[in-house]
């Protein structure tokens, strides 16, 4: 019960902050938000078991769940103590917000070679202990704002080999431990919409492996874009 209340409090604050900025809070009351968030969390914290199509190994770290090449079309219900999750080479095309809410112990998540087309806001919320996220060789076109939020322990994010053309402002949140972000082979739009991502990269220019390979659709490295031009965009 204490874990449920802790998660409830943290997520409620995040959702309230976002909606307070983007919505008319005279219409959307805090009570409605709290009820919604609590319902989502309670549903997510129902104890899961090993999916019948996958194999699971339990040890002192938690459950290692292997669903590699099982023709899955969605994220299955999983053990709450899942530590390592391999969903490589399946047919997953969408992941709903809060999909991993019940997996706070997850350290490694492999979603390589699926059919994902976008990553919606709050897809990975509550994965506060995640270290590595593999999303390469999908069909992702857009990273929405708040896609990667409160993932303060993630070191590696692999997004190469997708169709990413747009990265919304605040899509990459407080990734304070990030040391590697791979975006090779993505046709990024380098018009004014790239400004927020470009600024985020420049702030981390001392860390070579964070987005250094990100390129525009014309082959230009994002980091090499001229600040004078993009600053003009920002002032429009």
FIBAVO-762069 format. One record per residue: residue in three letters; x, y, z of N, C-alpha, C in turn. Coordinates in steps of 0.02 Angstrom, whole numbers, padded with zeros to 5 digits, always signed. Each point is the difference from the previous one (the first is absolute). Example, Ala and Ser with C-alpha at 12.3 -4.5 7.8 and 13.67 -1.06 7.14 Angstrom:
2
ala+00660-00284+00390-00045+00059+00000+00045+00060+00000 ser-00018+00053-00036+00042+00059+00003-00039+00055+00037 
END
This chain:
236
unk+00041-00060+00000-00041+00060+00000+00043+00063+00000 unk+00055+00000+00038+00044+00058+00002+00030+00013-00069 unk+00017-00054-00037+00029+00010-00067-00052+00031-00047 unk-00063-00023+00006-00053+00027-00042-00009+00075+00014 unk-00001+00019+00065-00009+00070+00018+00058+00042-00023 unk+00061-00028+00004+00059+00038-00023-00002+00013-00074 unk-00015-00051-00039-00005+00009-00073-00056+00047-00017 unk-00057-00007+00035-00058+00043-00011+00017+00073+00010 unk+00036+00015+00054+00018+00070+00014+00046+00028-00053 unk+00051-00038-00020+00048+00024-00049-00032+00013-00068 unk-00040-00048-00024-00031+00007-00066-00052+00054+00000 unk-00038+00007+00054-00051+00053+00005+00032+00068-00008 unk+00057+00011+00032+00035+00064-00004+00021+00015-00072 unk+00026-00051-00035+00023+00009-00069-00059+00018-00045 unk-00054-00040+00005-00059+00012-00042-00031+00068+00014 unk-00005+00018+00064-00028+00066+00018+00041+00056-00028 unk+00066-00005+00004+00044+00053-00025-00009+00010-00074 unk-00003-00055-00038-00007+00004-00073-00068+00029-00019 unk-00053-00025+00031-00067+00023-00017-00011+00072+00022 unk+00032+00020+00054-00007+00068+00025+00028+00050-00050 unk+00051-00022-00038+00031+00043-00050-00040+00001-00065 unk-00029-00059-00017-00028-00008-00067-00076+00002-00003 unk-00034-00004+00057-00073-00005+00000-00031+00054+00044 unk-00064+00009-00008-00039+00046+00042-00019-00038+00063 unk+00031+00014+00056-00010-00039+00060-00067+00017+00034 unk-00037+00051-00026-00067+00011+00024-00047-00054-00026 unk+00020-00031-00056-00041-00052-00031+00021-00068+00026 unk+00066-00011+00005+00026-00065+00023+00019+00007+00074 unk-00037-00029+00044+00014+00007+00072+00054-00048+00022 unk+00033+00019+00055+00052-00043+00028-00030-00067+00023 unk-00062+00001+00024-00031-00062+00023-00006-00051-00056 unk-00020+00024-00059-00007-00045-00058+00067-00029-00019 unk+00052+00042+00001+00067-00023-00018+00024-00053+00049 unk-00011+00012+00065+00023-00048+00051-00036-00067-00007 unk-00065+00002-00014-00037-00062-00009+00026-00038-00060 unk+00013+00036-00055+00025-00032-00061+00068-00032+00012 unk+00046+00038+00030+00067-00025+00011-00001-00060+00047 unk-00040+00004+00053-00003-00056+00048-00027-00063-00034 unk-00049+00008-00043-00028-00058-00036+00052-00031-00045 unk+00039+00042-00035+00052-00026-00045+00052-00038+00039 unk+00022+00029+00057+00053-00031+00039-00024-00065+00031 unk-00060-00001+00028-00025-00061+00031-00006-00055-00051 unk-00021+00017-00060-00006-00051-00053+00069-00026-00018 unk+00050+00045-00001+00067-00021-00020+00036-00039+00053 unk-00020+00009+00064+00036-00034+00054-00029-00068+00018 unk-00047-00024-00040-00024-00068+00011+00056-00048-00015 unk+00011-00046+00045+00056-00047-00007-00006-00041-00064 unk+00053+00002-00041+00000-00038-00062+00039-00064+00007 unk-00009-00044-00048+00037-00063-00002+00036-00004-00066 unk+00042-00049-00008+00038-00008-00062-00048-00012-00058 unk+00004+00039-00054-00043-00012-00058+00010-00070-00028 unk-00054-00031-00020+00003-00070-00022+00044-00011-00060 unk+00007+00052-00043+00040-00007-00060+00074+00016+00011 unk+00017+00023+00060+00068+00021+00015+00032-00047+00050 unk+00065+00009+00010+00035-00039+00051+00025+00048+00053 unk-00002-00022+00063+00020+00043+00055+00049-00037+00046 unk+00050+00037+00022+00048-00027+00048+00001+00048+00060 unk-00010-00027+00059+00001+00040+00061+00067-00007+00036 unk+00027+00056+00022+00059-00002+00043-00005+00057+00050 unk+00054+00013+00035-00001+00051+00053-00015+00070-00026 unk+00015+00012-00064-00012+00066-00030-00073+00010-00018 unk-00035-00054-00015-00069+00003-00023-00010-00047-00058 unk-00054+00010-00037-00017-00044-00055+00033+00024-00065 unk+00033-00047-00035+00026+00013-00067-00049-00030-00049 unk-00035+00042-00037-00054-00022-00043+00023+00003-00073 unk-00002-00057-00034+00023-00004-00069-00060-00015-00046 unk-00020+00051-00039-00055-00007-00048+00026+00011-00071 unk+00061-00018-00012+00032+00010-00065-00034-00041-00054 unk-00020+00034-00055-00028-00033-00060-00060-00044+00016 unk-00048+00029+00036-00061-00038+00019-00063+00026-00036 unk+00010+00041-00051-00056+00026-00040-00050+00040+00041 unk+00023+00031+00053-00044+00040+00044-00021+00064-00035 unk-00064+00018+00008-00025+00062-00029-00010+00055+00052 unk+00012-00016+00063-00008+00049+00054+00045-00020+00058 unk+00007+00045+00048+00038-00014+00060-00041-00047+00044 unk+00027-00058+00018-00039-00047+00042+00001+00022+00073 unk-00045-00029+00040+00002+00011+00072+00062-00035+00028 unk+00036+00035+00043+00066-00024+00021+00006-00003+00076 unk+00046-00040+00025+00013-00001+00073+00023+00069+00024 unk-00024+00020+00058+00017+00067+00026+00073+00009+00015 unk+00036-00056+00011+00071+00005+00016+00044-00009-00061 unk-00028+00010-00060+00039-00009-00062+00060+00046+00002 unk+00058-00030-00010+00065+00036+00002+00027+00010-00070 unk-00009-00051-00042+00023+00003-00070-00057-00024-00044 unk-00016+00040-00052-00056-00017-00044+00023+00002-00073 unk-00003-00058-00033+00021-00005-00069-00062-00010-00044 unk-00018+00052-00038-00056-00003-00047+00024+00008-00071 unk+00062-00018-00012+00031+00006-00066-00037-00040-00053 unk-00005+00029-00059-00026-00035-00059-00071-00026+00009 unk-00046+00046+00016-00071-00016+00003-00039+00046-00047 unk-00065+00002+00008-00043+00039-00044-00035+00057+00037 unk+00032+00027+00051-00030+00053+00041+00002+00066-00039 unk-00058+00028-00013-00004+00062-00040-00016+00061+00042 unk-00031-00009+00058-00016+00056+00044+00013-00020+00073 unk+00018+00050+00039+00007-00009+00073-00038+00057+00032 unk-00048-00016+00043-00040+00051+00032+00039+00035+00055 unk-00021+00060+00016+00028+00036+00057-00010-00042+00063 unk+00049+00004+00046-00002-00037+00064+00006-00076-00009 unk+00023-00022-00059+00002-00072-00014+00045-00039+00048 unk+00052+00033+00026+00048-00034+00043-00006+00023+00072 unk-00057+00027+00019-00009+00029+00066+00014-00049+00056 unk-00013-00064-00011+00007-00050+00053+00068-00033+00002 unk+00050+00030-00035+00066-00031-00003+00055+00047+00026 unk-00005+00023+00062+00049+00048+00026+00070-00028+00008 unk+00008-00067-00001+00066-00030+00008+00035-00013-00066 unk-00033+00015-00055+00028-00016-00066+00066+00036-00013 unk+00051-00038-00021+00066+00029-00015+00015+00002-00075 unk-00022-00051-00037+00014-00003-00072-00064-00016-00037 unk-00014+00039-00052-00060-00009-00041+00019-00001-00073 unk-00011-00057-00033+00018-00009-00070-00062-00004-00043 unk-00011+00051-00041-00055+00003-00047+00025+00005-00072 unk+00061-00022-00012+00028+00003-00067-00042-00041-00049 unk+00000+00023-00063-00030-00038-00055-00073-00018+00012 unk-00039+00051+00018-00072-00007+00002-00030+00045-00054 unk-00062+00020+00008-00033+00041-00051-00027+00066+00029 unk+00035+00024+00050-00021+00062+00033+00005+00060-00048 unk-00053+00041-00001-00001+00058-00044+00007+00066+00038 unk-00016-00001+00063+00008+00061+00040+00007-00020+00073 unk+00025+00047+00040+00005-00008+00072-00039+00056+00032 unk-00054-00016+00034-00044+00052+00027+00026+00024+00068 unk-00025+00056+00021+00018+00027+00065-00013-00050+00056 unk+00047-00004+00047-00005-00043+00059+00002-00075-00015 unk+00027-00018-00057+00008-00071-00016+00043-00035+00053 unk+00054+00033+00021+00048-00032+00044-00001+00028+00071 unk-00054+00032+00020-00003+00029+00066+00003-00054+00054 unk+00032+00015+00055+00010-00044+00058+00057-00050-00010 unk+00036+00004-00056+00059-00042-00009+00061+00037+00028 unk-00003+00014+00064+00051+00042+00031+00066-00037+00011 unk+00001-00066-00009+00061-00039+00009+00027-00028-00065 unk-00031+00018-00056+00022-00027-00064+00070+00025-00018 unk+00042-00046-00023+00068+00017-00021+00010+00002-00075 unk-00035-00044-00037+00010-00004-00072-00067-00011-00035 unk-00011+00038-00054-00062-00004-00039+00018-00009-00073 unk-00023-00055-00030+00016-00018-00069-00063+00007-00043 unk+00002+00047-00048-00057+00013-00044+00021+00003-00073 unk+00056-00029-00017+00025+00006-00068-00039-00045-00048 unk+00003+00018-00064-00031-00039-00054-00075-00008+00010 unk-00033+00055+00017-00073+00004-00001-00020+00047-00057 unk-00060+00028+00004-00023+00047-00051-00022+00065+00033 unk+00032+00016+00055-00019+00060+00039+00011+00063-00041 unk-00052+00042-00004+00004+00062-00038+00003+00062+00045 unk-00027-00006+00060-00006+00058+00044+00015-00018+00072 unk+00037+00044+00034+00009-00005+00072-00041+00056+00031 unk-00054-00017+00035-00043+00051+00030+00032+00028+00063 unk-00024+00059+00021+00024+00031+00062-00013-00048+00058 unk+00045+00001+00048-00004-00043+00060+00001-00074-00015 unk+00032-00019-00056+00008-00071-00015+00047-00032+00050 unk+00058+00031+00010+00049-00025+00048+00001+00047+00060 unk-00037-00016+00052-00008+00045+00056+00017-00036+00065 unk+00038+00034+00044+00020-00027+00065+00039-00065-00006 unk+00038-00007-00053+00042-00059-00009+00071+00019+00018 unk+00010+00015+00063+00063+00029+00023+00058-00050+00004 unk-00014-00065-00009+00053-00050+00004+00015-00033-00067 unk-00031+00024-00053+00012-00031-00065+00066+00025-00028 unk+00042-00047-00021+00066+00015-00028-00001-00002-00077 unk-00038-00047-00028+00003-00011-00072-00070-00001-00030 unk-00009+00038-00054-00062-00003-00040+00020-00009-00073 unk-00026-00053-00029+00016-00017-00070-00061+00011-00044 unk+00004+00048-00045-00056+00017-00044+00020-00001-00074 unk+00057-00029-00015+00023+00000-00069-00044-00044-00044 unk+00000+00017-00065-00037-00041-00048-00075+00006+00004 unk-00025+00059+00018-00072+00012+00000-00016+00050-00055 unk-00059+00030+00002-00020+00051-00049-00014+00066+00035 unk+00037+00014+00054-00013+00059+00040+00013+00064-00039 unk-00052+00040-00008+00008+00064-00035-00009+00059+00047 unk-00038-00011+00055-00014+00055+00046+00009-00022+00073 unk+00032+00043+00038+00009-00011+00072-00029+00061+00035 unk-00056-00009+00035-00033+00056+00031+00040+00027+00060 unk-00012+00063+00015+00032+00031+00059-00018-00040+00062 unk+00050-00011+00043-00008-00038+00062-00012-00074-00010 unk+00012-00025-00060-00004-00073-00011+00053-00035+00041 unk+00059+00031+00003+00056-00027+00038+00004+00040+00065 unk-00024-00029+00054-00006+00036+00063+00065+00001+00040 unk-00007-00009+00065+00058+00005+00045+00039-00065+00001 unk+00034-00013-00055+00041-00061-00007+00069+00014+00028 unk+00004+00007+00065+00061+00025+00031+00059-00049-00002 unk-00014-00065-00012+00053-00050-00002+00018-00021-00071 unk-00034+00028-00049+00009-00022-00070+00071+00009-00024 unk+00030-00053-00027+00067+00004-00028+00001-00016-00075 unk-00053-00033-00025-00001-00018-00070-00071+00004-00027 unk-00008+00038-00055-00063+00004-00037+00016-00009-00074 unk-00024-00054-00029+00014-00014-00070-00061+00015-00043 unk+00010+00043-00049-00054+00020-00045+00020-00008-00073 unk+00051-00040-00014+00022-00011-00069-00058-00024-00043 unk+00001+00021-00064-00049-00024-00050-00072+00019+00018 unk-00009+00064+00017-00066+00028+00010-00004+00066-00039 unk-00050+00010-00043-00004+00060-00043-00031+00060+00036 unk+00037+00030+00045-00026+00055+00040-00015+00062-00042 unk-00058+00031+00013-00016+00064-00031+00042+00054+00034 unk+00040+00035-00039+00044+00051+00029-00025+00070-00017 unk-00065+00010+00003-00029+00066-00005-00003+00028+00071 unk-00041+00050+00011-00003+00031+00066-00024-00048+00055 unk-00033-00053-00020-00025-00048+00050+00056-00038+00036 unk+00061+00003-00028+00056-00036+00030+00032+00040+00056 unk-00020+00063+00010+00036+00044+00045+00006-00028+00071 unk-00055-00026+00028+00001-00025+00069+00049-00058+00007 unk-00002-00046-00048+00046-00058+00004+00072+00022-00012 unk+00010+00046-00046+00068+00025-00013+00028+00033+00063 unk-00041+00041+00033+00023+00033+00062+00018-00052+00053 unk-00041-00052+00005+00012-00053+00049+00067-00034-00015 unk+00014-00012-00065+00064-00031-00019+00059+00045+00016 unk-00006+00063-00017+00055+00047+00011+00017+00005+00074 unk-00049-00002+00043+00012+00002+00072+00041-00061+00023 unk-00002-00053-00040+00037-00062+00018+00056-00014-00050 unk+00025+00052-00032+00050-00008-00052+00065-00031+00025 unk+00013+00005+00065+00061-00029+00028-00004-00076+00004 unk-00061-00027-00005-00010-00073+00002-00009-00025-00071 unk+00054-00024-00029+00002-00016-00071-00053-00050-00021 unk-00014-00048+00042-00044-00054-00019-00075+00015+00009 unk-00016+00061+00018-00070+00019+00006-00021+00036-00064 unk-00032-00036-00045-00028+00030-00060+00049+00026-00051 unk+00064-00018+00006+00049+00027-00047-00011-00024-00071 unk-00035-00056-00008-00012-00027-00067-00068+00021-00029 unk-00038+00040+00036-00065+00021-00025+00008+00044-00062 unk-00036-00018-00053+00007+00036-00063-00067+00024-00026 unk+00002+00055-00038-00059+00025-00034-00015-00045-00060 unk-00058+00009-00028-00020-00041-00058+00046+00011-00060 unk+00036+00058-00001+00047+00013-00055+00071-00023+00016 unk+00009-00032+00057+00065-00028+00018+00042+00045+00045 unk-00022+00060+00014+00037+00046+00043-00006-00022+00073 unk+00057+00002+00035-00002-00016+00072-00039+00054+00037 unk-00044-00020+00044-00040+00048+00038+00044+00046+00041 unk+00052-00029+00030+00045+00041+00042+00036+00054-00040 unk+00006-00010-00066+00038+00048-00040-00044+00057-00026 unk-00064-00001+00015-00044+00054-00023+00022+00066+00031 unk-00008+00053-00038+00023+00066+00022-00047+00030+00052 unk+00028+00021+00055-00040+00028+00055-00036+00063-00021 unk+00031+00040-00043-00030+00063-00021-00067-00012-00035 unk-00002-00050-00043-00061-00016-00036-00054-00025+00047 unk+00018-00047+00045-00049-00029+00045-00023+00050+00053 unk+00044+00044+00021-00020+00052+00047-00053+00046-00031 unk+00006+00012-00065-00050+00039-00036-00067-00035+00002 unk+00002-00066-00009-00062-00040+00004-00033+00009+00068 unk+00041-00002+00052-00026+00003+00068-00034+00067+00014 unk+00022+00052-00034-00028+00067+00013-00064+00013-00040 unk-00017-00045-00046-00059+00011-00041-00064-00008+00042 
END
